[in-house]
Amino acid sequence: MPKRALAIVDVQNDFLPGGALAVPGSGEIISVINRVQPLFELVVATLDWHPRDHVSFAVNHPGRVPGDVITVDGQSQVLWPVHCVQATAGAALADELAAGRIARVFHKGTDPRLDSYSAFFDNAHRRGTGLGDYLKAAGVRELFLAGLTTEYCVAHSARDALWLGFQVTVIQDACRGIELHSGDVAAAIENMRAAGVRLVNSDELT
């Protein structure tokens, strides 16, 4: 049986209720993720790990506000509140998340001039995080994704995992979306399904 891995995407304090970029319902997924972790032979996690001058922060673009979309070096960039700044409490894994089974944590979004939604690559595919090579070296063929947010980091991670040759499953009830615009999450789910991603709920896992 091919080795299965779970990637926990960006379950960080700043994305939880009360955080700098709180995702609706984000606190609800932690118990789901904790419950399914023992079903996997390998568990990894990712962290948004931004420098303070990161391109995605609206405050670094005078006259701009969160939600604006700009173009930087040819890349479309959504602007956000300051969040997940390197080595701050907001960037840490959620306290309630069971971390004992996490074999390794991968950092993304570290380039000041380039965002990184995907767990595998920056948004321009210029640099990898090392996750793809790590999973392949571990013999992983089937990758399950959970975390935040459905339509950004989870969806981009799923797309890149497919591109790297993994079988990809998203655990829907272990994810939540930010829904900047109505319908964003539903559209992301349909796009993932059309690309070949399997979507399940946690109670379907064995």
Backbone torsions as a table, in degrees:
resi	resn	phi	psi	omega
1	MET	NA	129.2	-179.6
2	PRO	-59.3	143.9	-179.9
3	LYS	-66.6	134.3	179.8
4	ARG	-105.9	142.3	177.2
5	ALA	-130.7	151.2	173.6
6	LEU	-112.5	127.5	173.5
7	ALA	-108.2	119.7	178.3
8	ILE	-95.0	112.9	-170.1
9	VAL	-97.7	111.7	165.7
10	ASP	55.9	42.2	174.9
11	VAL	-85.7	79.4	-170.9
12	GLN	-119.0	156.3	-174.6
13	ASN	-56.5	-38.5	-177.2
14	ASP	-66.3	-19.3	179.0
15	PHE	-94.4	-3.8	-178.0
16	LEU	-92.3	166.8	178.8
17	PRO	-51.1	131.6	-177.2
18	GLY	88.0	-7.8	-179.4
19	GLY	-80.4	173.1	-176.4
20	ALA	-65.0	-28.7	179.1
21	LEU	-136.9	64.5	-173.0
22	ALA	-66.5	130.4	178.7
23	VAL	-97.0	126.4	-179.1
24	PRO	-54.4	129.1	177.9
25	GLY	75.9	6.5	-174.2
26	SER	-62.1	-33.7	-179.5
27	GLY	-65.8	-20.6	-176.4
28	GLU	-73.1	-20.4	-173.9
29	ILE	-84.5	-15.5	-172.7
30	ILE	-64.9	-43.7	179.6
31	SER	-64.7	-33.6	177.6
32	VAL	-66.0	-47.4	-179.9
33	ILE	-62.4	-43.1	178.6
34	ASN	-60.6	-38.6	-176.7
35	ARG	-69.1	-35.4	-175.1
36	VAL	-89.1	-14.5	-175.8
37	GLN	-53.7	-41.6	-178.4
38	PRO	-65.3	-10.3	179.2
39	LEU	-79.1	-7.6	-173.4
40	PHE	-115.8	144.1	179.2
41	GLU	-74.6	-23.9	-178.8
42	LEU	-142.3	133.8	176.8
43	VAL	-126.3	130.1	176.0
44	VAL	-127.7	168.2	178.7
45	ALA	-141.8	156.6	174.4
46	THR	-121.4	153.9	175.5
47	LEU	-130.3	130.0	161.6
48	ASP	-62.9	132.0	-170.6
49	TRP	-143.4	73.1	-168.7
50	HIS	-90.9	141.7	165.6
51	PRO	-71.4	160.2	-176.5
52	ARG	-65.4	-23.5	179.7
53	ASP	-95.7	27.4	-174.5
54	HIS	-64.8	144.3	-176.1
55	VAL	-62.8	-23.9	-176.0
56	SER	-81.5	-8.6	-176.4
57	PHE	-85.8	121.4	-178.7
58	ALA	-57.9	-34.3	-177.7
59	VAL	-62.1	-21.2	179.4
60	ASN	-86.2	5.3	178.7
61	HIS	-129.9	93.3	-175.8
62	PRO	-50.8	133.1	179.4
63	GLY	87.3	-5.4	-179.4
64	ARG	-102.2	156.8	179.3
65	VAL	-131.1	159.1	176.7
66	PRO	-55.1	137.1	-176.7
67	GLY	102.0	-22.3	175.2
68	ASP	-64.7	153.1	175.9
69	VAL	-121.1	126.5	179.4
70	ILE	-124.7	174.8	174.4
71	THR	-116.5	127.4	179.8
72	VAL	-128.8	120.0	179.6
73	ASP	51.3	38.4	177.2
74	GLY	83.8	-1.2	-179.2
75	GLN	-106.7	132.3	173.5
76	SER	-69.1	134.2	-175.2
77	GLN	-134.5	117.5	170.7
78	VAL	-76.9	137.6	179.3
79	LEU	-96.7	140.2	-175.0
80	TRP	-128.9	164.8	167.7
81	PRO	-63.1	159.4	174.9
82	VAL	-59.2	127.3	-177.2
83	HIS	-153.7	153.3	173.5
84	CYS	49.7	47.7	175.9
85	VAL	-73.0	136.6	-174.8
86	GLN	-47.3	131.4	172.8
87	ALA	67.1	17.6	174.0
88	THR	-99.9	164.2	179.3
89	ALA	-61.6	-34.0	-179.7
90	GLY	-65.4	-25.1	-178.9
91	ALA	-87.7	-8.8	-177.1
92	ALA	-73.9	154.2	171.9
93	LEU	-57.3	145.9	179.1
94	ALA	-54.6	136.4	-178.2
95	ASP	-58.4	-35.6	-175.8
96	GLU	-78.5	-11.7	-179.5
97	LEU	-73.4	127.1	176.7
98	ALA	-70.4	112.7	-173.2
99	ALA	-103.0	-2.6	-174.0
100	GLY	-64.9	-25.3	-179.2
101	ARG	-93.9	-4.1	-178.0
102	ILE	-75.4	114.6	-175.2
103	ALA	-76.3	-33.7	-177.9
104	ARG	-159.3	146.8	177.4
105	VAL	-112.4	133.0	-179.7
106	PHE	-112.6	135.8	-178.5
107	HIS	-99.2	143.5	178.9
108	LYS	-140.2	163.2	-178.9
109	GLY	73.9	27.7	-176.0
110	THR	-87.4	-15.9	179.7
111	ASP	-80.4	121.0	-177.2
112	PRO	-58.3	-27.8	-173.1
113	ARG	-101.9	4.4	-173.6
114	LEU	-149.3	125.3	179.8
115	ASP	-79.8	166.4	-178.5
116	SER	-146.4	92.7	176.1
117	TYR	-74.9	-41.8	-174.8
118	SER	-70.7	148.1	173.4
119	ALA	-70.5	-13.4	-172.7
120	PHE	-106.3	-38.2	-173.3
121	PHE	-142.5	160.2	168.5
122	ASP	-70.5	170.8	-172.8
123	ASN	-67.0	-17.6	177.1
124	ALA	-101.0	3.3	-178.6
125	HIS	57.8	35.6	178.4
126	ARG	-88.4	-30.7	-175.6
127	ARG	-143.4	138.9	178.1
128	GLY	-93.9	161.2	177.5
129	THR	-88.1	-13.8	-175.5
130	GLY	96.7	-9.4	-177.1
131	LEU	-64.3	-43.3	-178.8
132	GLY	-58.6	-48.1	179.1
133	ASP	-63.5	-38.9	-179.6
134	TYR	-62.5	-46.4	-179.3
135	LEU	-65.1	-42.5	179.7
136	LYS	-64.9	-39.5	178.5
137	ALA	-64.4	-28.1	179.4
138	ALA	-85.0	-1.6	178.5
139	GLY	82.9	16.9	-178.5
140	VAL	-74.0	132.5	174.4
141	ARG	-115.2	-29.9	-173.5
142	GLU	-120.3	121.8	-176.1
143	LEU	-115.9	129.5	175.0
144	PHE	-107.8	140.0	-177.6
145	LEU	-119.2	140.4	174.1
146	ALA	-145.5	151.9	174.4
147	GLY	134.3	-147.7	-169.6
148	LEU	-132.1	140.5	-10.5
149	THR	-107.4	158.4	-173.1
150	THR	-52.7	-49.9	-170.5
151	GLU	-88.9	-8.2	177.9
152	TYR	-112.0	-87.4	-170.5
153	CYS	-69.9	-35.8	178.0
154	VAL	-69.1	-47.4	-178.5
155	ALA	-63.4	-42.9	178.8
156	HIS	-66.3	-37.2	177.5
157	SER	-65.4	-40.7	178.8
158	ALA	-62.5	-43.7	179.6
159	ARG	-60.7	-46.7	-178.1
160	ASP	-69.1	-34.3	177.8
161	ALA	-64.3	-40.4	174.5
162	LEU	-60.5	-45.9	-178.6
163	TRP	-59.9	-32.1	179.6
164	LEU	-82.5	-5.2	174.5
165	GLY	99.6	8.1	178.1
166	PHE	-82.6	150.6	163.9
167	GLN	-78.2	131.3	-169.6
168	VAL	-123.7	131.5	175.3
169	THR	-128.8	132.7	174.4
170	VAL	-105.3	128.3	178.0
171	ILE	-88.6	101.2	-168.2
172	GLN	-62.6	-41.1	-177.8
173	ASP	-79.1	0.4	173.3
174	ALA	-106.0	18.2	178.8
175	CYS	-132.8	154.6	170.8
176	ARG	-141.7	152.4	-179.4
177	GLY	-111.4	160.1	178.8
178	ILE	-85.1	-28.4	175.9
179	GLU	52.0	58.1	175.4
180	LEU	-57.3	-37.5	176.9
181	HIS	-126.8	139.6	-178.6
182	SER	-54.6	130.5	179.2
183	GLY	94.4	-4.9	-177.8
184	ASP	-60.8	-43.9	-177.1
185	VAL	-67.4	-46.2	179.9
186	ALA	-59.8	-40.4	179.2
187	ALA	-65.2	-40.7	179.5
188	ALA	-64.4	-40.4	179.1
189	ILE	-63.6	-44.0	179.6
190	GLU	-66.0	-38.7	178.4
191	ASN	-65.1	-40.6	177.5
192	MET	-63.9	-46.0	179.7
193	ARG	-59.7	-43.8	-179.4
194	ALA	-64.2	-29.7	-179.1
195	ALA	-79.8	-13.0	179.7
196	GLY	113.5	8.4	176.7
197	VAL	-79.9	135.9	174.0
198	ARG	-87.9	136.2	178.7
199	LEU	-118.1	126.3	-177.5
200	VAL	-135.8	168.2	167.3
201	ASN	-102.4	159.7	-172.6
202	SER	-62.0	-29.2	-179.0
203	ASP	-74.0	-5.3	175.4
204	GLU	-90.2	-8.3	-176.3
205	LEU	-83.0	144.7	176.4
206	THR	-134.0	NA	NA
